[in-house]
């Protein structure tokens, strides 16, 4: 079998990169769905909070838990 050209190897590498990006996006979406389900079950979505306020509270939770370890 003949060695692939540089162009073919680059195309393969770009394809692998795109597949890795897709896997990362899938993992991010799964994590977001998990957090979303928890937020719904806890009633967080019923509170009148801005996205920034919710983010600040999540940051505080992460900080508190991280300090405990």
GROMACS elastic network, one bead per residue, 0.5 to 0.9 nm:
[ bonds ]
;  ai    aj funct       b0    kb
    1     4     6  0.89125   500
    2     5     6  0.89254   500
    4     7     6  0.79356   500
    4     8     6  0.58093   500
    4     9     6  0.62081   500
    5     8     6  0.51165   500
    5     9     6  0.62130   500
    5    10     6  0.85219   500
    6     9     6  0.50649   500
    6    10     6  0.60115   500
    6    11     6  0.84811   500
    7    10     6  0.51024   500
    7    11     6  0.61354   500
    7    12     6  0.86372   500
    8    12     6  0.61721   500
    8    13     6  0.86020   500
    9    12     6  0.50208   500
    9    13     6  0.61521   500
    9    14     6  0.85941   500
   10    13     6  0.50053   500
   10    14     6  0.60944   500
   10    15     6  0.84914   500
   11    14     6  0.50936   500
   11    15     6  0.61129   500
   11    16     6  0.86383   500
   12    15     6  0.50304   500
   12    16     6  0.62184   500
   12    17     6  0.85930   500
   13    16     6  0.50623   500
   13    17     6  0.61379   500
   13    18     6  0.86583   500
   14    18     6  0.61788   500
   14    19     6  0.86181   500
   15    18     6  0.51344   500
   15    19     6  0.62555   500
   15    20     6  0.86492   500
   16    19     6  0.50721   500
   16    20     6  0.61704   500
   16    21     6  0.86242   500
   17    20     6  0.50562   500
   17    21     6  0.61721   500
   17    22     6  0.86098   500
   18    21     6  0.50123   500
   18    22     6  0.61731   500
   18    23     6  0.86605   500
   19    22     6  0.50339   500
   19    23     6  0.62479   500
   19    24     6  0.86759   500
   20    23     6  0.50474   500
   20    24     6  0.62034   500
   20    25     6  0.86005   500
   21    24     6  0.50666   500
   21    25     6  0.61347   500
   21    26     6  0.85863   500
   22    25     6  0.50503   500
   22    26     6  0.61638   500
   22    27     6  0.86731   500
   23    26     6  0.50416   500
   23    27     6  0.62632   500
   23    28     6  0.86657   500
   24    27     6  0.50745   500
   24    28     6  0.61820   500
   24    29     6  0.85945   500
   25    28     6  0.50270   500
   25    29     6  0.61133   500
   25    30     6  0.85930   500
   26    29     6  0.50703   500
   26    30     6  0.61602   500
   26    31     6  0.86334   500
   27    30     6  0.51034   500
   27    31     6  0.62245   500
   27    32     6  0.86000   500
   28    31     6  0.51337   500
   28    32     6  0.61114   500
   28    33     6  0.85894   500
   29    33     6  0.60662   500
   29    34     6  0.85420   500
   30    33     6  0.51375   500
   30    34     6  0.62223   500
   30    35     6  0.87524   500
   31    34     6  0.50723   500
   31    35     6  0.62710   500
   31    36     6  0.84894   500
   32    35     6  0.51787   500
   32    36     6  0.59600   500
   32    37     6  0.85709   500
   33    37     6  0.61097   500
   33    38     6  0.86167   500
   34    37     6  0.52234   500
   34    38     6  0.63517   500
   34    39     6  0.86708   500
   35    38     6  0.50780   500
   35    39     6  0.60971   500
   35    40     6  0.86400   500
   36    40     6  0.61919   500
   36    41     6  0.86281   500
   36    45     6  0.88365   500
   37    40     6  0.51516   500
   37    41     6  0.61842   500
   37    42     6  0.85806   500
   38    41     6  0.51339   500
   38    42     6  0.60457   500
   38    43     6  0.85573   500
   38    44     6  0.84786   500
   39    42     6  0.52247   500
   39    43     6  0.61763   500
   39    44     6  0.50117   500
   39    45     6  0.61728   500
   40    43     6  0.52623   500
   40    44     6  0.60699   500
   40    45     6  0.56732   500
   40    46     6  0.80478   500
   41    44     6  0.77235   500
   41    45     6  0.86989   500
   42    45     6  0.80582   500
   43    46     6  0.54189   500
   43    47     6  0.71958   500
   44    47     6  0.55440   500
   44    48     6  0.87564   500
   44    49     6  0.86249   500
   44    54     6  0.87622   500
   45    48     6  0.78790   500
   45    49     6  0.83240   500
   46    49     6  0.86320   500
   49    52     6  0.79721   500
   49    53     6  0.58740   500
   49    54     6  0.64278   500
   50    53     6  0.51396   500
   50    54     6  0.63610   500
   50    55     6  0.86147   500
   51    54     6  0.51147   500
   51    55     6  0.60993   500
   51    56     6  0.85985   500
   52    55     6  0.50222   500
   52    56     6  0.61419   500
   52    57     6  0.86737   500
   53    56     6  0.50647   500
   53    57     6  0.63032   500
   53    58     6  0.86761   500
   54    57     6  0.51443   500
   54    58     6  0.62402   500
   54    59     6  0.86134   500
   55    58     6  0.50266   500
   55    59     6  0.61031   500
   55    60     6  0.86252   500
   56    60     6  0.62455   500
   56    61     6  0.87036   500
   57    60     6  0.50147   500
   57    61     6  0.62614   500
   57    62     6  0.86854   500
   58    61     6  0.50387   500
   58    62     6  0.62316   500
   58    63     6  0.85879   500
   59    62     6  0.51406   500
   59    63     6  0.61259   500
   59    64     6  0.85779   500
   60    63     6  0.50375   500
   60    64     6  0.60314   500
   60    65     6  0.85338   500
   61    64     6  0.51373   500
   61    65     6  0.61102   500
   61    66     6  0.84023   500
   62    65     6  0.52479   500
   62    66     6  0.58922   500
   62    67     6  0.85226   500
   63    66     6  0.51115   500
   63    67     6  0.61646   500
   63    68     6  0.87113   500
   64    67     6  0.53528   500
   64    68     6  0.65225   500
   65    68     6  0.51266   500
   65    69     6  0.68734   500
   66    69     6  0.54961   500
